[in-house]
């Protein structure tokens, strides 16, 4: 009880997160805890100290999880990555050559397991950083070097699509960071 905001530690005593909520039926301390990853909290703190605001790196693509049906359509195993459903004009993704229908497999050689995983990978990068994106187009493996930009202001404030959230009628999530 009273641990919200406190550290989440592993068995070695390393801080790996910041506790921020608990789901419980008894209103006590027994339940499922939720925490923000410590590397994300560190990044936010560094941005606030250095820039006075949180800076969000932006790839500029709408993406969807690659479910078995979509994977069959593209003749791919379902666990391959995420499907690019949209590339924003003027975005880093467009400049790097990504196109609608591409399947992003990895970032800097680390496999992408889904929409949230890709979002986290991009969020942990820096604005101006060049990032290697491995993807599949037309059944062939390809690579793109993408220089991340800051998330545009018109996508930051109140735009659920730009924030990587899904509206109930939408199927796409947008990489905001």
Number of C-alpha atoms within 10 A of each C-alpha: 8 6 14 15 13 13 18 21 14 10 6 6 9 11 15 17 21 21 19 15 14 18 13 12 10 8 10 10 14 12 12 10 15 15 17 16 14 18 14 16 14 12 16 17 15 15 15 13 10 10 10 10 12 14 19 22 25 27 29 27 26 23 29 21 22 24 16 14 11 15 19 12 8 19 12 17 13 17 16 21 29 28 27 23 18 21 22 16 11 9 21 24 24 18 16 18 12 27 16 16 17 22 29 27 24 20 19 13 11 13 16 21 18 20 21 17 14 23 21 15 15 21 20 15 17 19 19 14 13 16 19 17 20 22 23 20 16 11 12 7 12 16 19 17 19 21 20 24 21 18 21 15 9 9 15 14 10 9 12 15 18 24 17 20 16 14 11 6 6 9 13 21 25 27 25 26 26
